[in-house]
Amino acid sequence: MKKRFALFALFTAVALSAVSAEAVTRLKLGNKMIATHPESVALQQAADNIKARTNGEVEIQCYFGEVLGDAKKQVENMIRGVQHFYADGYGYYDMYAPLLRAPAVPYMFRDNEHYRKFLLSDMEKEVEEPMLKKAGLRVVNTKRNWLRGPFRVICSRKPIRSIDDLKGLKLRMNSNPTSVRAWEQLGCAVTVIPYTETYLALKQGTVDAVTCPVVDAYLFKFCEVAPYLTITYEYPQQVAVVMNDRAFQKLTKEQQEILLDEINKAGDYVTDQALNKSGEIIEKMKKEYGVELIETDLAPWRAKMEPFIEELENKDYIPKGYAARVRAIQ
């Protein structure tokens, strides 16, 4: 009798364990930043909090530093549903939402606040609807509060003190075609290289420079081999935490609300780090690597973008009048 009871108890425990395991929704999240980067730290905190608040029913596994592939690969993974989140810039989705080409054009926006107002405007809805309909992807940082930077620089092996120094500069760039064309317009010889391979490319002289948020120059040690940082402010940058919509819809309403809440809280953390830690990081770069922070007249840079923007509109690469609409946002 005792033996039969023990077998019954064991069978029951195994059955309950199986049911429990099936009740857990496991999701994969990837990015390109190293694990110690504030963006990765925030994503891991969000994943931990989501698991706790859903009583373990939603488990997000984080893969940092392009472990799941470069940006293009991870976006493809999301569309296929083998990966459920990707956290990076908005520009990687312009093949599904062409209006996203505009924010990748340098000097389209005045500052961070102007860009955030754009992301919260009706114009942004025009951007995201095609993403959802064509690719089945949705942006889940609904507060649009993932500031990256807080400003951008060119991290270079030799000083860049004017627009003339961009002529023929071997510049690393991401695969966004708008960014590539824009920097070619400014005079650079652009090479597309994954972000995680940039340090080695700089060290070996494959490229002479990289554009990046100022804090990344330190966190990825670009400044160790390229100690000149020219402030560019070419565009404000935010992270889009994007999710496969089918995976989102499979969550309960309560789980969806928890996920959105925690992702937005993580965005507050990232923005706070970007705004409050950048000065400290710049001082570390100066002390540890002898970095020179260069400020130059950006008026010629902006002026050179104007005919480029006009060309993009004339070729219907971005809609005619779209730049004017963006700049009219107050």
C-alpha positions as CSV (number, residue, x, y, z in Angstrom):
1,M,0.0,0.0,0.0
2,K,2.8,2.4,1.0
3,K,4.6,1.5,-2.2
4,R,1.6,2.3,-4.3
5,F,1.0,5.6,-2.5
6,A,4.7,6.5,-3.1
7,L,4.4,5.8,-6.8
8,F,1.2,7.8,-7.0
9,A,2.8,10.7,-5.2
10,L,5.8,10.6,-7.5
11,F,3.5,10.4,-10.6
12,T,1.5,13.4,-9.3
13,A,4.7,15.4,-8.7
14,V,6.0,14.7,-12.2
15,A,2.7,15.6,-13.7
16,L,2.4,18.9,-11.8
17,S,6.0,19.7,-12.8
18,A,5.2,19.1,-16.4
19,V,2.1,21.4,-16.2
20,S,4.1,24.0,-14.4
21,A,6.9,23.9,-17.1
22,E,4.3,24.3,-19.8
23,A,2.8,27.3,-18.1
24,V,6.1,29.2,-18.3
25,T,6.4,31.5,-21.3
26,R,10.1,31.7,-22.2
27,L,11.2,34.5,-24.4
28,K,14.6,35.5,-26.0
29,L,15.9,39.0,-25.9
30,G,19.1,40.2,-27.7
31,N,21.0,43.4,-28.2
32,K,24.5,44.5,-29.3
33,M,25.8,46.0,-26.1
34,I,28.1,44.3,-23.7
35,A,26.6,42.9,-20.5
36,T,27.9,45.7,-18.3
37,H,26.5,48.5,-20.6
38,P,23.7,50.4,-18.9
39,E,21.2,49.3,-21.6
40,S,22.0,45.6,-20.9
41,V,21.9,46.1,-17.2
42,A,18.5,47.7,-17.5
43,L,17.2,44.9,-19.8
44,Q,18.4,42.3,-17.3
45,Q,16.7,44.1,-14.4
46,A,13.5,44.3,-16.4
47,A,13.7,40.6,-17.2
48,D,14.2,39.8,-13.5
49,N,11.3,42.0,-12.4
50,I,9.0,40.6,-15.1
51,K,9.7,37.1,-13.9
52,A,9.1,38.0,-10.3
53,R,5.9,40.0,-10.9
54,T,4.4,37.2,-13.1
55,N,5.3,34.6,-10.5
56,G,7.7,33.0,-12.9
57,E,5.2,32.6,-15.7
58,V,7.1,34.9,-18.0
59,E,10.8,34.3,-18.3
60,I,13.0,36.5,-20.5
61,Q,16.4,35.1,-21.3
62,C,18.9,37.9,-22.2
63,Y,21.7,37.5,-24.8
64,F,23.9,40.5,-24.9
65,G,26.8,41.6,-27.2
66,E,25.4,40.3,-30.5
67,V,25.5,36.7,-29.3
68,L,22.4,36.1,-31.4
69,G,23.9,37.7,-34.4
70,D,24.3,41.3,-35.8
71,A,21.3,43.7,-36.0
72,K,20.0,42.5,-39.3
73,K,20.1,38.8,-38.2
74,Q,18.4,39.6,-34.9
75,V,15.6,41.5,-36.6
76,E,15.1,38.6,-39.0
77,N,15.1,36.2,-36.0
78,M,12.3,38.3,-34.4
79,I,10.2,38.3,-37.5
80,R,10.5,34.5,-37.7
81,G,9.7,34.2,-34.0
82,V,12.8,32.4,-33.0
83,Q,13.8,35.5,-31.0
84,H,11.2,37.7,-29.3
85,F,12.9,41.0,-28.5
86,Y,15.7,43.2,-30.0
87,A,16.8,46.5,-28.4
88,D,18.6,48.9,-30.6
89,G,18.1,52.0,-32.8
90,Y,14.9,52.6,-34.8
91,G,16.8,52.7,-38.1
92,Y,17.1,48.9,-38.5
93,Y,13.4,48.7,-39.4
94,D,13.3,51.1,-42.3
95,M,12.9,48.3,-44.8
96,Y,9.4,47.6,-43.2
97,A,8.6,51.2,-42.2
98,P,10.2,53.6,-44.8
99,L,9.4,56.7,-42.7
100,L,12.1,55.6,-40.3
101,R,14.7,56.6,-42.9
102,A,14.2,60.3,-41.9
103,P,15.4,60.1,-38.3
104,A,18.6,58.4,-39.5
105,V,19.5,61.5,-41.6
106,P,22.0,63.7,-39.6
107,Y,20.8,67.1,-38.4
108,M,17.1,66.4,-38.9
109,F,16.3,67.0,-35.3
110,R,17.2,70.0,-33.0
111,D,17.9,68.0,-29.8
112,N,16.8,65.1,-27.7
113,E,13.5,66.6,-26.6
114,H,12.5,67.4,-30.2
115,Y,13.2,63.7,-31.1
116,R,11.2,62.4,-28.2
117,K,8.2,64.6,-29.2
118,F,8.5,63.1,-32.7
119,L,8.4,59.6,-31.2
120,L,5.3,60.5,-29.2
121,S,3.5,62.3,-32.1
122,D,1.0,61.1,-34.7
123,M,4.0,61.0,-37.2
124,E,5.4,58.1,-35.2
125,K,2.1,56.2,-35.5
126,E,2.6,56.5,-39.3
127,V,5.9,54.8,-38.7
128,E,4.9,52.0,-36.5
129,E,1.7,50.8,-38.3
130,P,3.7,49.4,-41.2
131,M,6.1,47.7,-38.8
132,L,3.2,45.9,-37.2
133,K,1.4,45.1,-40.4
134,K,4.4,44.1,-42.6
135,A,6.8,42.5,-40.1
136,G,4.6,41.7,-37.1
137,L,6.8,43.8,-34.8
138,R,5.7,46.3,-32.1
139,V,7.7,48.8,-30.0
140,V,7.2,48.0,-26.3
141,N,8.9,51.0,-24.7
142,T,5.8,53.0,-24.9
143,K,7.1,56.1,-23.0
144,R,9.9,56.5,-25.6
145,N,12.3,57.1,-22.8
146,W,15.4,55.1,-23.8
147,L,17.9,57.9,-24.4
148,R,21.2,56.7,-25.8
149,G,24.2,58.8,-25.5
150,P,23.3,61.4,-24.3
151,F,25.1,62.8,-27.5
152,R,27.1,61.4,-30.3
153,V,30.8,61.8,-31.3
154,I,33.2,60.6,-33.9
155,C,35.9,58.5,-32.1
156,S,38.9,58.7,-34.4
157,R,42.6,57.8,-34.6
158,K,43.5,61.3,-35.8
159,P,41.9,64.6,-34.8
160,I,38.8,65.8,-36.7
161,R,38.6,69.6,-36.3
162,S,36.6,70.6,-39.3
163,I,34.4,69.1,-42.1
164,D,37.5,69.1,-44.3
165,D,39.0,66.3,-42.1
166,L,36.1,64.0,-43.1
167,K,37.3,63.8,-46.7
168,G,38.3,60.2,-47.3
169,L,38.1,59.2,-43.7
170,K,37.7,55.5,-43.3
171,L,34.6,55.4,-41.1
172,R,32.9,52.4,-39.6
173,M,29.1,52.4,-40.0
174,N,26.2,50.2,-39.3
175,S,24.2,48.6,-42.1
176,N,21.5,51.3,-42.2
177,P,21.6,52.5,-45.8
178,T,20.5,56.0,-44.8
179,S,23.4,56.4,-42.4
180,V,25.9,55.0,-45.0
181,R,24.7,57.5,-47.7
182,A,24.6,60.4,-45.2
183,W,28.2,60.0,-44.1
184,E,29.4,59.5,-47.7
185,Q,27.7,62.8,-48.4
186,L,29.8,64.3,-45.7
187,G,32.9,63.0,-47.4
188,C,33.7,59.7,-45.6
189,A,34.8,56.4,-47.1
190,V,32.3,54.2,-45.3
191,T,32.8,50.5,-44.3
192,V,30.0,48.5,-42.7
193,I,31.3,46.5,-39.7
194,P,29.4,44.9,-36.8
195,Y,29.6,47.0,-33.7
196,T,31.3,44.3,-31.6
197,E,34.1,44.1,-34.2
198,T,34.8,47.8,-34.3
199,Y,37.5,47.9,-31.7
200,L,39.6,45.4,-33.6
201,A,39.0,47.2,-36.9
202,L,40.2,50.5,-35.3
203,K,43.2,48.8,-33.8
204,Q,44.3,47.2,-37.0
205,G,43.6,50.3,-39.1
206,T,40.8,48.8,-41.1
207,V,38.9,51.9,-40.2
208,D,40.1,55.2,-38.8
209,A,36.9,56.2,-36.9
210,V,33.5,55.3,-35.6
211,T,30.4,57.3,-34.8
212,C,28.9,56.4,-31.5
213,P,27.3,57.7,-28.3
214,V,29.9,59.3,-26.2
215,V,29.7,56.7,-23.4
216,D,30.3,53.9,-25.8
217,A,33.7,55.3,-26.7
218,Y,34.7,54.3,-23.2
219,L,32.6,51.2,-22.6
220,F,33.7,49.5,-25.8
221,K,37.3,50.9,-25.3
222,F,37.2,52.6,-28.7
223,C,39.1,55.6,-27.2
224,E,42.0,53.3,-26.3
225,V,43.0,53.1,-29.9
226,A,41.1,56.2,-31.2
227,P,41.6,58.9,-28.6
228,Y,40.1,61.9,-30.4
229,L,36.4,62.5,-29.8
230,T,34.8,65.1,-32.0
231,I,31.3,66.1,-30.8
232,T,28.9,65.8,-33.7
233,Y,25.3,65.9,-32.3
234,E,24.3,64.5,-35.7
235,Y,21.1,63.0,-34.4
236,P,19.5,62.3,-31.0
237,Q,19.2,58.6,-30.4
238,Q,16.8,56.4,-28.6
239,V,16.7,52.7,-28.2
240,A,13.6,50.9,-29.6
241,V,12.8,47.8,-27.6
242,V,10.9,45.9,-30.2
243,M,9.0,42.6,-29.7
244,N,7.4,40.0,-32.0
245,D,3.7,40.8,-31.8
246,R,2.6,37.2,-31.9
247,A,4.5,36.5,-28.7
248,F,3.1,39.7,-27.2
249,Q,-0.5,38.7,-28.0
250,K,0.0,35.3,-26.4
251,L,0.6,36.9,-23.0
252,T,-2.4,37.6,-20.7
253,K,-3.5,41.2,-20.4
254,E,-2.0,41.4,-16.9
255,Q,1.4,40.0,-18.2
256,Q,1.4,42.5,-21.1
257,E,0.8,45.4,-18.6
258,I,3.6,44.2,-16.4
259,L,6.0,43.8,-19.3
260,L,5.3,47.3,-20.7
261,D,5.6,48.8,-17.2
262,E,9.0,47.2,-16.5
263,I,10.4,48.0,-20.0
264,N,9.4,51.7,-19.4
265,K,11.0,51.7,-16.0
266,A,14.2,50.3,-17.5
267,G,14.1,53.2,-20.0
268,D,14.0,55.7,-17.1
269,Y,17.1,54.0,-15.7
270,V,18.9,54.1,-19.1
271,T,18.1,57.8,-19.6
272,D,19.2,58.6,-16.0
273,Q,22.5,56.9,-16.6
274,A,23.0,58.6,-20.0
275,L,22.4,62.1,-18.5
276,N,24.1,61.7,-15.2
277,K,27.1,59.5,-15.9
278,S,28.4,60.9,-19.2
279,G,30.4,63.6,-17.6
280,E,32.0,61.1,-15.2
281,I,32.8,58.8,-18.1
282,I,34.4,61.6,-20.2
283,E,36.7,62.5,-17.3
284,K,37.7,58.8,-17.0
285,M,38.5,58.7,-20.7
286,K,40.7,61.8,-20.4
287,K,42.5,60.4,-17.4
288,E,42.9,56.8,-18.5
289,Y,43.5,57.3,-22.2
290,G,44.5,60.9,-22.7
291,V,41.3,61.5,-24.8
292,E,40.9,64.9,-26.4
293,L,37.3,66.1,-26.7
294,I,37.0,68.3,-29.7
295,E,34.2,70.9,-30.4
296,T,34.0,72.2,-33.9
297,D,31.7,74.4,-36.0
298,L,28.9,72.1,-37.1
299,A,27.2,74.7,-39.3
300,P,29.0,73.4,-42.5
301,W,28.0,69.9,-41.6
302,R,24.4,70.8,-41.3
303,A,24.5,72.8,-44.5
304,K,25.9,69.9,-46.4
305,M,22.9,67.8,-45.3
306,E,20.3,70.1,-46.8
307,P,20.9,69.2,-50.5
308,F,21.1,65.6,-49.4
309,I,17.7,65.7,-47.7
310,E,16.3,67.4,-50.8
311,E,17.7,64.7,-52.9
312,L,16.2,62.0,-50.7
313,E,12.8,63.6,-51.1
314,N,13.1,64.1,-54.8
315,K,13.9,60.4,-55.2
316,D,11.0,59.5,-52.9
317,Y,13.4,57.8,-50.5
318,I,11.6,59.8,-47.9
319,P,8.2,61.5,-48.6
320,K,8.3,65.1,-50.0
321,G,7.8,67.6,-47.2
322,Y,8.5,65.1,-44.5
323,A,11.6,66.9,-43.2
324,A,9.6,70.1,-42.9
325,R,6.9,68.2,-41.0
326,V,9.5,66.8,-38.6
327,R,11.1,70.2,-38.0
328,A,7.7,71.8,-37.4
329,I,7.2,69.8,-34.3
330,Q,7.4,72.1,-31.3
